[in-house]
């Protein structure tokens, strides 16, 4: 004869594992969304002041005459 109580316990264990998997999956998606800034300012950007384009190291670049193809070597 089959032991039906073990079959019922086995199917209950599968549903518990599926439920735990879904909980972990939803938690991971929520943490990813929070980190990417879907719920507001991302944690990596909090406390920072965004710089304007005109404030970014303009003096660090100097332009010269373009090189001719023979001068590259």
PyMOL Python script that loads the backbone (N, CA, C, O; Angstrom):
from pymol import cmd

cmd.read_pdbstr("""\
ATOM      1  N   UNK A   1       0.832  -1.188   0.000  1.00  0.00           N
ATOM      2  CA  UNK A   1       0.000   0.000   0.000  1.00  0.00           C
ATOM      3  C   UNK A   1       0.874   1.247   0.000  1.00  0.00           C
ATOM      4  O   UNK A   1       1.992   1.243   0.516  1.00  0.00           O
ATOM      5  N   UNK A   2       0.350   2.295  -0.579  1.00  0.00           N
ATOM      6  CA  UNK A   2       1.049   3.566  -0.602  1.00  0.00           C
ATOM      7  C   UNK A   2       0.759   4.342   0.673  1.00  0.00           C
ATOM      8  O   UNK A   2      -0.326   4.259   1.248  1.00  0.00           O
ATOM      9  N   UNK A   3       1.736   5.077   1.083  1.00  0.00           N
ATOM     10  CA  UNK A   3       1.553   5.939   2.252  1.00  0.00           C
ATOM     11  C   UNK A   3       1.150   7.320   1.733  1.00  0.00           C
ATOM     12  O   UNK A   3       1.996   8.085   1.270  1.00  0.00           O
ATOM     13  N   UNK A   4      -0.130   7.630   1.813  1.00  0.00           N
ATOM     14  CA  UNK A   4      -0.636   8.878   1.246  1.00  0.00           C
ATOM     15  C   UNK A   4      -0.212  10.100   2.041  1.00  0.00           C
ATOM     16  O   UNK A   4      -0.177  11.203   1.496  1.00  0.00           O
ATOM     17  N   UNK A   5       0.108   9.933   3.303  1.00  0.00           N
ATOM     18  CA  UNK A   5       0.524  11.093   4.097  1.00  0.00           C
ATOM     19  C   UNK A   5       1.872  11.634   3.609  1.00  0.00           C
ATOM     20  O   UNK A   5       2.100  12.843   3.640  1.00  0.00           O
ATOM     21  N   UNK A   6       2.760  10.750   3.161  1.00  0.00           N
ATOM     22  CA  UNK A   6       4.043  11.232   2.648  1.00  0.00           C
ATOM     23  C   UNK A   6       3.864  11.913   1.298  1.00  0.00           C
ATOM     24  O   UNK A   6       4.590  12.860   0.995  1.00  0.00           O
ATOM     25  N   UNK A   7       2.916  11.457   0.477  1.00  0.00           N
ATOM     26  CA  UNK A   7       2.650  12.102  -0.805  1.00  0.00           C
ATOM     27  C   UNK A   7       2.080  13.498  -0.588  1.00  0.00           C
ATOM     28  O   UNK A   7       2.430  14.431  -1.310  1.00  0.00           O
ATOM     29  N   UNK A   8       1.215  13.643   0.391  1.00  0.00           N
ATOM     30  CA  UNK A   8       0.640  14.955   0.685  1.00  0.00           C
ATOM     31  C   UNK A   8       1.717  15.881   1.248  1.00  0.00           C
ATOM     32  O   UNK A   8       1.764  17.058   0.891  1.00  0.00           O
ATOM     33  N   UNK A   9       2.569  15.371   2.109  1.00  0.00           N
ATOM     34  CA  UNK A   9       3.643  16.191   2.680  1.00  0.00           C
ATOM     35  C   UNK A   9       4.616  16.614   1.591  1.00  0.00           C
ATOM     36  O   UNK A   9       5.133  17.731   1.627  1.00  0.00           O
ATOM     37  N   UNK A  10       4.872  15.744   0.625  1.00  0.00           N
ATOM     38  CA  UNK A  10       5.774  16.087  -0.465  1.00  0.00           C
ATOM     39  C   UNK A  10       5.222  17.196  -1.330  1.00  0.00           C
ATOM     40  O   UNK A  10       5.966  18.098  -1.715  1.00  0.00           O
ATOM     41  N   UNK A  11       3.949  17.157  -1.645  1.00  0.00           N
ATOM     42  CA  UNK A  11       3.366  18.219  -2.464  1.00  0.00           C
ATOM     43  C   UNK A  11       3.282  19.520  -1.684  1.00  0.00           C
ATOM     44  O   UNK A  11       3.400  20.599  -2.265  1.00  0.00           O
ATOM     45  N   UNK A  12       3.080  19.433  -0.376  1.00  0.00           N
ATOM     46  CA  UNK A  12       3.067  20.637   0.448  1.00  0.00           C
ATOM     47  C   UNK A  12       4.462  21.258   0.482  1.00  0.00           C
ATOM     48  O   UNK A  12       4.597  22.481   0.447  1.00  0.00           O
ATOM     49  N   UNK A  13       5.492  20.429   0.550  1.00  0.00           N
ATOM     50  CA  UNK A  13       6.859  20.931   0.532  1.00  0.00           C
ATOM     51  C   UNK A  13       7.180  21.641  -0.766  1.00  0.00           C
ATOM     52  O   UNK A  13       7.873  22.659  -0.761  1.00  0.00           O
ATOM     53  N   UNK A  14       6.683  21.115  -1.883  1.00  0.00           N
ATOM     54  CA  UNK A  14       6.909  21.766  -3.175  1.00  0.00           C
ATOM     55  C   UNK A  14       6.250  23.137  -3.225  1.00  0.00           C
ATOM     56  O   UNK A  14       6.840  24.088  -3.738  1.00  0.00           O
ATOM     57  N   UNK A  15       5.039  23.249  -2.699  1.00  0.00           N
ATOM     58  CA  UNK A  15       4.356  24.539  -2.746  1.00  0.00           C
ATOM     59  C   UNK A  15       5.027  25.550  -1.814  1.00  0.00           C
ATOM     60  O   UNK A  15       5.044  26.745  -2.106  1.00  0.00           O
ATOM     61  N   UNK A  16       5.576  25.079  -0.703  1.00  0.00           N
ATOM     62  CA  UNK A  16       6.296  25.971   0.204  1.00  0.00           C
ATOM     63  C   UNK A  16       7.566  26.469  -0.470  1.00  0.00           C
ATOM     64  O   UNK A  16       7.902  27.648  -0.360  1.00  0.00           O
ATOM     65  N   UNK A  17       8.275  25.590  -1.164  1.00  0.00           N
ATOM     66  CA  UNK A  17       9.487  25.992  -1.865  1.00  0.00           C
ATOM     67  C   UNK A  17       9.172  26.975  -2.989  1.00  0.00           C
ATOM     68  O   UNK A  17       9.923  27.925  -3.206  1.00  0.00           O
ATOM     69  N   UNK A  18       8.077  26.759  -3.700  1.00  0.00           N
ATOM     70  CA  UNK A  18       7.674  27.699  -4.749  1.00  0.00           C
ATOM     71  C   UNK A  18       7.349  29.057  -4.146  1.00  0.00           C
ATOM     72  O   UNK A  18       7.735  30.090  -4.694  1.00  0.00           O
ATOM     73  N   UNK A  19       6.647  29.062  -3.033  1.00  0.00           N
ATOM     74  CA  UNK A  19       6.296  30.311  -2.368  1.00  0.00           C
ATOM     75  C   UNK A  19       7.556  31.042  -1.904  1.00  0.00           C
ATOM     76  O   UNK A  19       7.667  32.253  -2.094  1.00  0.00           O
ATOM     77  N   UNK A  20       8.495  30.333  -1.304  1.00  0.00           N
ATOM     78  CA  UNK A  20       9.739  30.961  -0.859  1.00  0.00           C
ATOM     79  C   UNK A  20      10.543  31.487  -2.046  1.00  0.00           C
ATOM     80  O   UNK A  20      11.141  32.560  -1.962  1.00  0.00           O
ATOM     81  N   UNK A  21      10.561  30.746  -3.139  1.00  0.00           N
ATOM     82  CA  UNK A  21      11.250  31.206  -4.338  1.00  0.00           C
ATOM     83  C   UNK A  21      10.637  32.506  -4.853  1.00  0.00           C
ATOM     84  O   UNK A  21      11.361  33.435  -5.211  1.00  0.00           O
ATOM     85  N   UNK A  22       9.313  32.575  -4.891  1.00  0.00           N
ATOM     86  CA  UNK A  22       8.656  33.794  -5.363  1.00  0.00           C
ATOM     87  C   UNK A  22       8.918  34.972  -4.431  1.00  0.00           C
ATOM     88  O   UNK A  22       9.090  36.099  -4.896  1.00  0.00           O
ATOM     89  N   UNK A  23       8.950  34.731  -3.130  1.00  0.00           N
ATOM     90  CA  UNK A  23       9.249  35.800  -2.170  1.00  0.00           C
ATOM     91  C   UNK A  23      10.673  36.333  -2.395  1.00  0.00           C
ATOM     92  O   UNK A  23      10.885  37.545  -2.412  1.00  0.00           O
ATOM     93  N   UNK A  24      11.635  35.438  -2.563  1.00  0.00           N
ATOM     94  CA  UNK A  24      13.021  35.853  -2.798  1.00  0.00           C
ATOM     95  C   UNK A  24      13.139  36.581  -4.137  1.00  0.00           C
ATOM     96  O   UNK A  24      13.864  37.570  -4.236  1.00  0.00           O
ATOM     97  N   UNK A  25      12.445  36.110  -5.153  1.00  0.00           N
ATOM     98  CA  UNK A  25      12.465  36.762  -6.463  1.00  0.00           C
ATOM     99  C   UNK A  25      11.892  38.178  -6.384  1.00  0.00           C
ATOM    100  O   UNK A  25      12.480  39.115  -6.925  1.00  0.00           O
ATOM    101  N   UNK A  26      10.766  38.337  -5.725  1.00  0.00           N
ATOM    102  CA  UNK A  26      10.149  39.666  -5.589  1.00  0.00           C
ATOM    103  C   UNK A  26      11.061  40.584  -4.778  1.00  0.00           C
ATOM    104  O   UNK A  26      11.198  41.762  -5.109  1.00  0.00           O
ATOM    105  N   UNK A  27      11.683  40.063  -3.726  1.00  0.00           N
ATOM    106  CA  UNK A  27      12.595  40.882  -2.924  1.00  0.00           C
ATOM    107  C   UNK A  27      13.793  41.327  -3.756  1.00  0.00           C
ATOM    108  O   UNK A  27      14.213  42.479  -3.647  1.00  0.00           O
ATOM    109  N   UNK A  28      14.347  40.459  -4.575  1.00  0.00           N
ATOM    110  CA  UNK A  28      15.480  40.824  -5.430  1.00  0.00           C
ATOM    111  C   UNK A  28      15.093  41.889  -6.460  1.00  0.00           C
ATOM    112  O   UNK A  28      15.857  42.822  -6.708  1.00  0.00           O
ATOM    113  N   UNK A  29      13.924  41.749  -7.050  1.00  0.00           N
ATOM    114  CA  UNK A  29      13.470  42.740  -8.026  1.00  0.00           C
ATOM    115  C   UNK A  29      13.254  44.087  -7.343  1.00  0.00           C
ATOM    116  O   UNK A  29      13.583  45.129  -7.909  1.00  0.00           O
ATOM    117  N   UNK A  30      12.704  44.072  -6.131  1.00  0.00           N
ATOM    118  CA  UNK A  30      12.478  45.318  -5.397  1.00  0.00           C
ATOM    119  C   UNK A  30      13.795  46.005  -5.047  1.00  0.00           C
ATOM    120  O   UNK A  30      13.902  47.225  -5.167  1.00  0.00           O
ATOM    121  N   UNK A  31      14.791  45.244  -4.620  1.00  0.00           N
ATOM    122  CA  UNK A  31      16.095  45.829  -4.286  1.00  0.00           C
ATOM    123  C   UNK A  31      16.778  46.370  -5.539  1.00  0.00           C
ATOM    124  O   UNK A  31      17.402  47.430  -5.490  1.00  0.00           O
ATOM    125  N   UNK A  32      16.671  45.667  -6.647  1.00  0.00           N
ATOM    126  CA  UNK A  32      17.228  46.154  -7.906  1.00  0.00           C
ATOM    127  C   UNK A  32      16.553  47.456  -8.326  1.00  0.00           C
ATOM    128  O   UNK A  32      17.231  48.408  -8.714  1.00  0.00           O
ATOM    129  N   UNK A  33      15.229  47.505  -8.252  1.00  0.00           N
ATOM    130  CA  UNK A  33      14.497  48.718  -8.625  1.00  0.00           C
ATOM    131  C   UNK A  33      14.885  49.888  -7.720  1.00  0.00           C
ATOM    132  O   UNK A  33      15.035  51.013  -8.198  1.00  0.00           O
ATOM    133  N   UNK A  34      15.048  49.639  -6.437  1.00  0.00           N
ATOM    134  CA  UNK A  34      15.458  50.697  -5.511  1.00  0.00           C
ATOM    135  C   UNK A  34      16.858  51.201  -5.853  1.00  0.00           C
ATOM    136  O   UNK A  34      17.100  52.408  -5.865  1.00  0.00           O
ATOM    137  N   UNK A  35      17.767  50.292  -6.128  1.00  0.00           N
ATOM    138  CA  UNK A  35      19.139  50.663  -6.448  1.00  0.00           C
ATOM    139  C   UNK A  35      19.259  51.409  -7.761  1.00  0.00           C
ATOM    140  O   UNK A  35      20.160  52.232  -7.923  1.00  0.00           O
ATOM    141  N   UNK A  36      18.358  51.133  -8.710  1.00  0.00           N
ATOM    142  CA  UNK A  36      18.389  51.806  -9.999  1.00  0.00           C
ATOM    143  C   UNK A  36      17.654  53.136  -9.981  1.00  0.00           C
ATOM    144  O   UNK A  36      17.733  53.900 -10.943  1.00  0.00           O
ATOM    145  N   UNK A  37      16.936  53.422  -8.894  1.00  0.00           N
ATOM    146  CA  UNK A  37      16.276  54.711  -8.761  1.00  0.00           C
ATOM    147  C   UNK A  37      14.839  54.753  -9.221  1.00  0.00           C
ATOM    148  O   UNK A  37      14.322  55.833  -9.505  1.00  0.00           O
ATOM    149  N   UNK A  38      14.175  53.612  -9.303  1.00  0.00           N
ATOM    150  CA  UNK A  38      12.775  53.604  -9.711  1.00  0.00           C
ATOM    151  C   UNK A  38      11.846  54.174  -8.641  1.00  0.00           C
ATOM    152  O   UNK A  38      10.722  54.563  -8.959  1.00  0.00           O
ATOM    153  N   UNK A  39      12.278  54.233  -7.400  1.00  0.00           N
ATOM    154  CA  UNK A  39      11.458  54.761  -6.309  1.00  0.00           C
ATOM    155  C   UNK A  39      11.938  56.133  -5.859  1.00  0.00           C
ATOM    156  O   UNK A  39      11.582  56.573  -4.766  1.00  0.00           O
ATOM    157  N   UNK A  40      12.720  56.808  -6.656  1.00  0.00           N
ATOM    158  CA  UNK A  40      13.256  58.117  -6.305  1.00  0.00           C
ATOM    159  C   UNK A  40      14.738  58.164  -6.623  1.00  0.00           C
ATOM    160  O   UNK A  40      15.222  57.432  -7.487  1.00  0.00           O
ATOM    161  N   UNK A  41      15.452  59.023  -5.925  1.00  0.00           N
ATOM    162  CA  UNK A  41      16.884  59.158  -6.143  1.00  0.00           C
ATOM    163  C   UNK A  41      17.602  57.886  -5.715  1.00  0.00           C
ATOM    164  O   UNK A  41      17.387  57.413  -4.599  1.00  0.00           O
ATOM    165  N   UNK A  42      18.450  57.318  -6.574  1.00  0.00           N
ATOM    166  CA  UNK A  42      19.170  56.107  -6.175  1.00  0.00           C
ATOM    167  C   UNK A  42      20.126  56.393  -5.021  1.00  0.00           C
ATOM    168  O   UNK A  42      20.617  57.514  -4.892  1.00  0.00           O
ATOM    169  N   UNK A  43      20.393  55.396  -4.185  1.00  0.00           N
ATOM    170  CA  UNK A  43      21.281  55.606  -3.035  1.00  0.00           C
ATOM    171  C   UNK A  43      22.669  56.087  -3.431  1.00  0.00           C
ATOM    172  O   UNK A  43      23.307  56.802  -2.659  1.00  0.00           O
ATOM    173  N   UNK A  44      23.149  55.721  -4.598  1.00  0.00           N
ATOM    174  CA  UNK A  44      24.485  56.132  -5.016  1.00  0.00           C
ATOM    175  C   UNK A  44      24.548  57.620  -5.364  1.00  0.00           C
ATOM    176  O   UNK A  44      25.635  58.198  -5.397  1.00  0.00           O
ATOM    177  N   UNK A  45      23.407  58.241  -5.622  1.00  0.00           N
ATOM    178  CA  UNK A  45      23.379  59.651  -6.003  1.00  0.00           C
ATOM    179  C   UNK A  45      22.896  60.569  -4.892  1.00  0.00           C
ATOM    180  O   UNK A  45      22.874  61.785  -5.083  1.00  0.00           O
ATOM    181  N   UNK A  46      22.511  60.042  -3.750  1.00  0.00           N
ATOM    182  CA  UNK A  46      22.000  60.882  -2.678  1.00  0.00           C
ATOM    183  C   UNK A  46      23.116  61.734  -2.101  1.00  0.00           C
ATOM    184  O   UNK A  46      24.222  61.249  -1.864  1.00  0.00           O
ATOM    185  N   UNK A  47      22.822  62.996  -1.879  1.00  0.00           N
ATOM    186  CA  UNK A  47      23.792  63.907  -1.303  1.00  0.00           C
ATOM    187  C   UNK A  47      24.695  64.570  -2.306  1.00  0.00           C
ATOM    188  O   UNK A  47      25.542  65.376  -1.921  1.00  0.00           O
ATOM    189  N   UNK A  48      24.551  64.268  -3.563  1.00  0.00           N
ATOM    190  CA  UNK A  48      25.388  64.869  -4.596  1.00  0.00           C
ATOM    191  C   UNK A  48      24.660  66.039  -5.240  1.00  0.00           C
ATOM    192  O   UNK A  48      23.437  66.031  -5.383  1.00  0.00           O
ATOM    193  N   UNK A  49      25.417  67.017  -5.616  1.00  0.00           N
ATOM    194  CA  UNK A  49      24.892  68.132  -6.393  1.00  0.00           C
ATOM    195  C   UNK A  49      25.287  67.896  -7.847  1.00  0.00           C
ATOM    196  O   UNK A  49      26.473  67.743  -8.140  1.00  0.00           O
ATOM    197  N   UNK A  50      24.333  67.862  -8.754  1.00  0.00           N
ATOM    198  CA  UNK A  50      24.707  67.656 -10.156  1.00  0.00           C
ATOM    199  C   UNK A  50      25.453  68.868 -10.698  1.00  0.00           C
ATOM    200  O   UNK A  50      25.036  70.007 -10.489  1.00  0.00           O
ATOM    201  N   UNK A  51      26.561  68.618 -11.394  1.00  0.00           N
ATOM    202  CA  UNK A  51      27.356  69.703 -11.967  1.00  0.00           C
ATOM    203  C   UNK A  51      26.807  70.064 -13.339  1.00  0.00           C
ATOM    204  O   UNK A  51      26.322  69.209 -14.081  1.00  0.00           O
ATOM    205  N   UNK A  52      26.891  71.319 -13.650  1.00  0.00           N
ATOM    206  CA  UNK A  52      26.497  71.783 -14.973  1.00  0.00           C
ATOM    207  C   UNK A  52      27.595  71.415 -15.972  1.00  0.00           C
ATOM    208  O   UNK A  52      28.748  71.209 -15.592  1.00  0.00           O
ATOM    209  N   UNK A  53      27.233  71.337 -17.225  1.00  0.00           N
ATOM    210  CA  UNK A  53      28.218  70.986 -18.246  1.00  0.00           C
ATOM    211  C   UNK A  53      29.332  72.024 -18.333  1.00  0.00           C
ATOM    212  O   UNK A  53      30.467  71.683 -18.666  1.00  0.00           O
ATOM    213  N   UNK A  54      29.026  73.275 -18.040  1.00  0.00           N
ATOM    214  CA  UNK A  54      30.039  74.315 -18.152  1.00  0.00           C
ATOM    215  C   UNK A  54      31.075  74.245 -17.026  1.00  0.00           C
ATOM    216  O   UNK A  54      32.109  74.907 -17.109  1.00  0.00           O
ATOM    217  N   UNK A  55      30.822  73.469 -15.993  1.00  0.00           N
ATOM    218  CA  UNK A  55      31.741  73.391 -14.862  1.00  0.00           C
ATOM    219  C   UNK A  55      32.710  72.216 -14.953  1.00  0.00           C
ATOM    220  O   UNK A  55      33.533  72.039 -14.054  1.00  0.00           O
ATOM    221  N   UNK A  56      32.641  71.431 -15.978  1.00  0.00           N
ATOM    222  CA  UNK A  56      33.417  70.196 -16.050  1.00  0.00           C
ATOM    223  C   UNK A  56      34.746  70.386 -16.763  1.00  0.00           C
ATOM    224  O   UNK A  56      34.790  70.311 -17.991  1.00  0.00           O
ATOM    225  N   UNK A  57      35.794  70.620 -16.060  1.00  0.00           N
ATOM    226  CA  UNK A  57      37.190  70.579 -16.519  1.00  0.00           C
ATOM    227  C   UNK A  57      37.411  71.117 -17.930  1.00  0.00           C
ATOM    228  O   UNK A  57      37.987  70.430 -18.773  1.00  0.00           O
ATOM    229  N   UNK A  58      36.973  72.298 -18.179  1.00  0.00           N
ATOM    230  CA  UNK A  58      37.193  72.872 -19.504  1.00  0.00           C
ATOM    231  C   UNK A  58      38.673  73.140 -19.751  1.00  0.00           C
ATOM    232  O   UNK A  58      39.126  73.073 -20.894  1.00  0.00           O
ATOM    233  N   UNK A  59      39.418  73.436 -18.721  1.00  0.00           N
ATOM    234  CA  UNK A  59      40.837  73.747 -18.884  1.00  0.00           C
ATOM    235  C   UNK A  59      41.698  72.499 -19.121  1.00  0.00           C
ATOM    236  O   UNK A  59      42.874  72.629 -19.462  1.00  0.00           O
ATOM    237  N   UNK A  60      41.150  71.318 -18.952  1.00  0.00           N
ATOM    238  CA  UNK A  60      41.928  70.093 -19.081  1.00  0.00           C
ATOM    239  C   UNK A  60      42.136  69.678 -20.542  1.00  0.00           C
ATOM    240  O   UNK A  60      42.974  68.822 -20.825  1.00  0.00           O
ATOM    241  N   UNK A  61      41.390  70.270 -21.459  1.00  0.00           N
ATOM    242  CA  UNK A  61      41.488  69.883 -22.867  1.00  0.00           C
ATOM    243  C   UNK A  61      42.102  71.037 -23.655  1.00  0.00           C
ATOM    244  O   UNK A  61      41.660  72.182 -23.561  1.00  0.00           O
ATOM    245  N   UNK A  62      43.113  70.712 -24.420  1.00  0.00           N
ATOM    246  CA  UNK A  62      43.689  71.712 -25.323  1.00  0.00           C
ATOM    247  C   UNK A  62      43.615  71.173 -26.744  1.00  0.00           C
ATOM    248  O   UNK A  62      43.919  70.008 -27.003  1.00  0.00           O
ATOM    249  N   UNK A  63      43.210  72.033 -27.644  1.00  0.00           N
ATOM    250  CA  UNK A  63      43.066  71.631 -29.038  1.00  0.00           C
ATOM    251  C   UNK A  63      44.259  72.151 -29.826  1.00  0.00           C
ATOM    252  O   UNK A  63      44.714  73.274 -29.609  1.00  0.00           O
ATOM    253  N   UNK A  64      44.753  71.345 -30.726  1.00  0.00           N
ATOM    254  CA  UNK A  64      45.871  71.738 -31.573  1.00  0.00           C
ATOM    255  C   UNK A  64      45.522  71.521 -33.027  1.00  0.00           C
ATOM    256  O   UNK A  64      44.362  71.297 -33.371  1.00  0.00           O
ATOM    257  N   UNK A  65      46.513  71.588 -33.866  1.00  0.00           N
ATOM    258  CA  UNK A  65      46.311  71.363 -35.284  1.00  0.00           C
ATOM    259  C   UNK A  65      46.113  69.873 -35.535  1.00  0.00           C
ATOM    260  O   UNK A  65      46.782  69.050 -34.911  1.00  0.00           O
ATOM    261  N   UNK A  66      45.212  69.518 -36.430  1.00  0.00           N
ATOM    262  CA  UNK A  66      45.030  68.096 -36.734  1.00  0.00           C
ATOM    263  C   UNK A  66      46.261  67.522 -37.434  1.00  0.00           C
ATOM    264  O   UNK A  66      46.933  68.218 -38.195  1.00  0.00           O
ATOM    265  N   UNK A  67      46.545  66.268 -37.173  1.00  0.00           N
ATOM    266  CA  UNK A  67      47.697  65.601 -37.780  1.00  0.00           C
ATOM    267  C   UNK A  67      47.341  65.109 -39.169  1.00  0.00           C
ATOM    268  O   UNK A  67      46.199  64.735 -39.435  1.00  0.00           O
ATOM    269  N   UNK A  68      48.322  65.113 -40.047  1.00  0.00           N
ATOM    270  CA  UNK A  68      48.163  64.561 -41.381  1.00  0.00           C
ATOM    271  C   UNK A  68      48.339  63.052 -41.284  1.00  0.00           C
ATOM    272  O   UNK A  68      48.976  62.571 -40.347  1.00  0.00           O
ATOM    273  N   UNK A  69      47.787  62.288 -42.236  1.00  0.00           N
ATOM    274  CA  UNK A  69      47.896  60.833 -42.179  1.00  0.00           C
ATOM    275  C   UNK A  69      49.327  60.326 -42.099  1.00  0.00           C
ATOM    276  O   UNK A  69      49.550  59.284 -41.483  1.00  0.00           O
ATOM    277  N   UNK A  70      50.289  60.988 -42.674  1.00  0.00           N
ATOM    278  CA  UNK A  70      51.692  60.565 -42.616  1.00  0.00           C
ATOM    279  C   UNK A  70      52.336  60.844 -41.269  1.00  0.00           C
ATOM    280  O   UNK A  70      53.364  60.245 -40.955  1.00  0.00           O
ATOM    281  N   UNK A  71      51.770  61.728 -40.466  1.00  0.00           N
ATOM    282  CA  UNK A  71      52.353  62.120 -39.171  1.00  0.00           C
ATOM    283  C   UNK A  71      51.921  61.201 -38.025  1.00  0.00           C
ATOM    284  O   UNK A  71      52.403  61.365 -36.905  1.00  0.00           O
ATOM    285  N   UNK A  72      51.055  60.271 -38.265  1.00  0.00           N
ATOM    286  CA  UNK A  72      50.547  59.412 -37.200  1.00  0.00           C
ATOM    287  C   UNK A  72      51.602  58.456 -36.645  1.00  0.00           C
ATOM    288  O   UNK A  72      51.483  58.001 -35.507  1.00  0.00           O
ATOM    289  N   UNK A  73      52.621  58.151 -37.428  1.00  0.00           N
ATOM    290  CA  UNK A  73      53.624  57.169 -36.998  1.00  0.00           C
ATOM    291  C   UNK A  73      54.760  57.781 -36.298  1.00  0.00           C
ATOM    292  O   UNK A  73      55.679  57.078 -35.880  1.00  0.00           O
TER     293      UNK A  73
END
""", "prot")
cmd.dss("prot")
cmd.show_as("cartoon", "prot")
cmd.util.cbc("prot")
cmd.orient("prot")
